[in-house]
């Protein structure tokens, strides 16, 4: 009997994965260990093995599709075997064996999806044949329908909506809120974005099918232009950043802390040689010392170590500290769990282990979720101040800036000393400015007296 390959669950918190690349084609012979495809979560990428030897009878999804976990993605069996019958038979067998089985239910859902391939039915509207995913995307982006459909029987599917959006200039939030409308070929907003005022003015509009009316470009055509589709992890990051800004009232405070003791302690550790190495301290960085200070300061301000979901704010006793990591695939935020209970050496080693796993693409999804507070560091790139975007639904994020020499008043003279900058962004829906400022002040004191903080444990 044919083997139905389902999308594996990549961690307890992962609900779906994006198929980034099929490694086989229909009709290819495979073994159980053959890599069928590569998939991505919002955090990492993985290879999916066939799980059984045979011939690839059917690939049930296209590259770029976002597939829920435990949904069928391919059918493998004997050459010439009826893959539709295999899917149907799997569903019937599952009902007889165990109607409550999640895998069987998902396989049955896959059967329903594949039935639409051979017998498409109009969805939602009276006459418009469109998939639910396509309709949802069109509504989200305020795209007028219909657009040309490339699905069975001319059905509009998600890639048709995506293609239409690529031919339409981007819209501001207010313009999208106006609902599906024809839009100008070029908007008056930043980067050519169409604003609500542009829609109200109503000039040089696109057709409902999404094909823009061409107008002379005010820009020179000299030089190459590269267009890169926003998909995979990059698209998920973009969506999450937008959601963070759209769902929260973000407010940033900037401060600086004395960095002299940070630098002196780091120099002493580096000079410690074998003695420092014995205690796992030889690779301690300035960032590690800041993470330690954050982990020890947060328990005194539990309202900062919290998540806001809907009308509920959840505060946590333990600090699960996320650390932003720059990777070839984009921003990732692995989590140091129970950071407030860890020593400096443990925080340092865990931060480095997680960063290496992210950069190598081997991080476990469970290591990339469940954070209660995030730290992002741009100081090594010379940034003196910035506005970090909250890792939603957390209520705050700390940006670590570079170390600069600044004048410090020390009566009766002014001295120039190193200062490390911090940019703290809060969700003003959950945290007020004054309490956040008190946390930032306490953190600056902890960093400025890092040797005493370490002595206190």
N, C-alpha and C positions, 0 to 999 in steps of 0.2 A: 504493500500500500504506500502511496505517496507520502512524503514527509512534508508537513507544513511548517515552515520556519517562521517564528514570530519575533517581533522586536523585543530583545531582551531588556529586562529592567536593570538599568545601570545605576543602582543605588536606591535607597528607600524613598528619597525625595524627588526622583526623576519621574515625570509623568509622560514625557514624549522625547523622541530623538529625531534629529534631522538626518536623512540619508544624504551624505555628501558625495558619495561615489560608488557606483556598482563596479565590482571587480570581475564580474562574469556577465555573460549574455545568455539569453534563452537558447537552449540547445547545447550548452557547454556541459561536459562531463566534469563532475566534482567528486572529491572525497569528503569525508566528514570534517577534515581539518582545513579544507579550502576556505579561504577568506571570500565570503560572498559580497560584502560591502563594508564601507566605512561609515560610521554614524557619529554624530556630535550631539552632546547635550549642550546646555548653556555654559558648561564649565570645561569639558574635555572631549576628546575624540577616542573612538574605540573601533576595533575590527570585529565583525560578526562572522563566525565560522558557519559552514553549511549545516553541520550537525548530523548529516547522513550522506552516504555515497549514492550517486545516481546522476541523472540528467536534470538540468535546470529547465523545468517545464514552463514556469511562469514567474515573472517579476511583477509583483502586484502594485508597486509604487515607482514613481520616477525619482531621479536624483533631485534633491532640493525639497522633497516632501517632508513635512513634519508629521511623524507617525506616532500615535500613542503607544506606550509600552504594551506588550502582550498582543498587539495586533498582528495578523499575518502579513508577512512582507514578501515571501517567495514560496514556491512549491517545487519540491525535488522528488523525482520518482523515476520510473522506467521510461525509456524513450517511447513516445507515442501515447503514453497514458493520458487519460482525460483529467486535466488538472481541475476543471470545474466540478467534475464528479467527485474528485478527491476532497475538495474543499467542502462540498455538500455532504459527502459521506462522513467526513470528520465531525461536522456539526451534528448529524443525526446520531452518530456513535457516542458523541459526548453527552447528548441529552439522555440517552439510555443509561449511560454509565454514571453520570454525575451532573445533574442539571445546574448545580451551583458552582461548578468549576469555573474560575475566572478565565483559564486558558480556553476552555470550550466556548464560553460566552464570547470571548474575543474572536475566536475562529469563526463563530457563527456570524458575528458582525462583519468579518472579512468576507464571508459568503454573500451577505447582503450588499456589500460594497461592489463585489465583482458582478453580481446580478445586474447592477446598473450599467456595467460595461456592455452587456449584450442586449439589454432591454431598458434603455434610458427612459425615465419618466419625468415629466415637468414637475418642478419643485416650487413651492411657496406661492408664486403668483398664478394667475389664471392662465396666462399664455407663455410666460417666460420660463424657459428651461435653464436652471442655474443651480449649481451645487451649493449646499449650505456654507461651505468654507468660502466660496467665491462671493456669495451674498454678504457674508459677515465682513469680508475685507472691503467690499465696495461701500458698505454702510459706514465702516470706520473711516474710510478715506473720502467720503462724500463724493463718490464717483457716479455720475449719471449712468443709468442703464437704459437700453442694452448696449453691450459691446460685442464684437464678433466672437463667436464661440468656436473653439477647436475640439471640443469633446464629442463623444458619439452623438450623432444626430444634430450637430450644431449646438450642443449643450455648452453653456458658459461655465468654465472651470477656473480654478484659482490662477493658473498661469495666464489666462486671458485678462483677468483683472490686473495682474502684475504688469503685463505688457502695456495695457492702456495707461497705467499710472506712470510708466517710464516715458510715455509720450506726452505727459501733462506736467506742467511746472509744479513745484511743491506748493502746498497751501499752508497758511498760518493756522493756528488753532481756531481763531475766530472765523476764518473763512470756511474751515471744515464744519464748524458748528452751524453755519448757515444752511447745511444740508446739500444734497446733490444738485449742483448747478453747472451750467457751462461756464468755463473760466477763460480769462485772457491767455493768449499765447505766452506772454511775458508779464510777470507781476511787478509791482512797484516796490515790493518789500525787499529786505536784505537777501542777496543772492538770487534775485528774481522771483521770490516767493509771492504768491497771489494773496492779497489781503482782502478783508471784507469790503473795504472801500473800492477795490478793483472790481469785485463782483457787482457792487451796486452801480458802478460807472458803466459796466457792460460794454467793453470794446474788444474787438479781435478775439472772439471766443472760439473755443474748441468745439468740435462736433460732439454729439452724445457718444459716438463711438470712440472718443478719446484721441482723434487725429487732429493735431493743432493746425490752425490756419497759419500758414507761413508768413512771416513778416521779415523785412530786412534786419539783419543783426547789426546792432551798434558796435559790436566787437570785431576785432580783426580775426580773420580766418587763418592767419599764419600760425604755423607750429602744430604739433600733433596734439590731439585730444584723446584721452583715454577714459572710457566709461567702465566702471567696475560695479557690477550688481551687488547690492547690499543683501547678503544672505548668510546662512550659517550662524556661527557664533557672533560675527560682526552685527548681523541683524538683531539678534537677541540682545546684545549689549545696547544697541541703539534704542530698541524698544524699552528696555529697562531704564535707561537713562531718561528717556522721555516720560515714562510712567512716574519715575521718582520726582521729576520737576513738576509734573502735572498734578500729582496727588498730594504734594506736601508744600508747606509754606517755609521755604528754605531761607536761612538767615546766617550770615557768616561773621564771626568775630576773629580779629587778628591780635596776636600778642607775641612777645618774645621772652625767652628765659636765658639766664646766664649759662653759657656753655663752657666756661673755663674748667669746671670740675669734670664735665663730660670728657673733654679733651685730655685732661691730665689723667683721669682714670683709664681711658682707652690707651694712652701712651704707656702707663704702668703695666697694664695687662699685656700689651704687645712686647714690652721689654722683659716680661716674666719668664719667657722661654719655656723650658721643660716644666717648671713649677706651675705655670699657668695652664700648660697643656694637660697636666695631670688632672686638673679639675674641670677640663673642657672649656676653658676660658680663652684660649689663644686666638680664636676667631671671632671674638666679640666685636661687634661694630657699634657705631653711634646709634644706628637705628635699633639695634637690640636693646640698648640701654633705654631708649625712648619707649619701646614696647613694654619693658619691665616697669617703667614709671607709670605708664598708662594703666597697666594691669593692676598695679597696687593702688592707684588713685580712684579708679572707677567704683570700687565697693563703697567708698565714702559718699558717693553721689549716685545712688541706684537709679534715679530718674534719667540718668544719661545712658545707663546700661539697660536699654529697653527697646521694645518693638511697639509700633502703633499700627493696628489693623482695624479698620473701620472706626468704631467708637470705643475701642478697647485699647488700653495701654498696659502692656505686660512688662514688669520689671523682673530682673534676674539677679539672684545672689551670686552665681558663678559668672565669670567673665569669659565669654567665648569670642576671642579676639581675631577678627579678620584682618589680613594684611594684603593690600593690593599688590599684585605682581604683574609686571609687563612681560608678555609672552609674544612669540611670533604670530599667534592666532588672535591676540587681543588681550584686554584686561581680564584678569582672573583674581579671585579673592579667597584663597584657602584660609582655613580657620584653625587657630591654636586654641584647643579646648581647655577649659579650666585654667586659663592663663594666670589668674590671680593666685593660684596655688603652686605655680611652677617657679623654680629657681631661675636666675639669670641664664645660667648655662643651658637649662632645659628649653627656655623660651628661644634662645639663640639657635640651638640645634634643630628645634622643631620648625622655626621660621625658615631656615635654610633647606631643610628636607622638603618642606611643602613647596617652596619656591622652585626647587630643582624638579620636582614632580610636575609642576605646572608647565615649566618651560620645556620639559621633555614629553609632555602630553600623556603622562602616566598617572595623573592625580585621580584618586577615587572620588566619585561624585559626593559621597558622604563626607569627604574632607573639605568640600567646597560649599557647604551649606550649614545653616544653624548658627550663624554668628549673631552677636548681640551688639557689637561695636566694631567699627572699622578704622584702620590707620592706613593712610596712603602717603608715600614719601616722594617728593619731587626735589628735595634739597640737593641731591647729588647732581641734578641737572642745572643747578644755579638759580632755581626759582625762589624768589624772596617772599612771595605772597600769592595765593590763588584761592579759588572757590571750589573746594571739593564737592562732588555731588553725592548726596546721601545714598547709601546702599539700602534701598527701601526693602522692608518696612522698618529698618532701624531708625532711631530718632536723632542720631548724630554721627558725624564722621570727622576725624582729625586729620588735617593735612600737615605734614612735616616739611618745613622749608629749609633753606640753606643757612649756614652759619656766617654771620657778617660781623665785622668790627664796628661797634657803635659807641657813641659817647655815653658815659654813665656818670651821673652826678654823685660825687663822693666828697662831701664837705671837708675841707674848703676848696676842693679842686674837681676838675672833670677828667675822668680817665676813659681811655678807649679800651673796651673789652669785647671778647667774642659773645655774640648773642645768637641763639637758635630761634627761628621763627616758627609759629604755629598758626594755622588757619582752621578754626573750628566751625563747621556748618551744622546747624541744628534745624529740626523741624519745629517751627514756632507753634504748630498746632499742639505739640506735646510738651515742649520745653520753652520756658520764657527766657528772655535775654539775661536777666540778672543772675538766676541760678546757673545758667550756662557759663556766665563770666566767672562766677565763683569756682566752678569746676576748672576752668582754664587757668585761673590764678593759682589754684592748688597744684595743678599739674606743672606749671612753671616753677613753683617752689620746689616740687619734688625733683624736677630735672636739675634745677640749680644746686640742689643738695643731694645729688645722686649717691654720694658716698655714705651719707647718713641713712638714706633710704635702704641701701644695700645692707647696712649694719643692722637695721631694724628687721630685716628678713622679708 
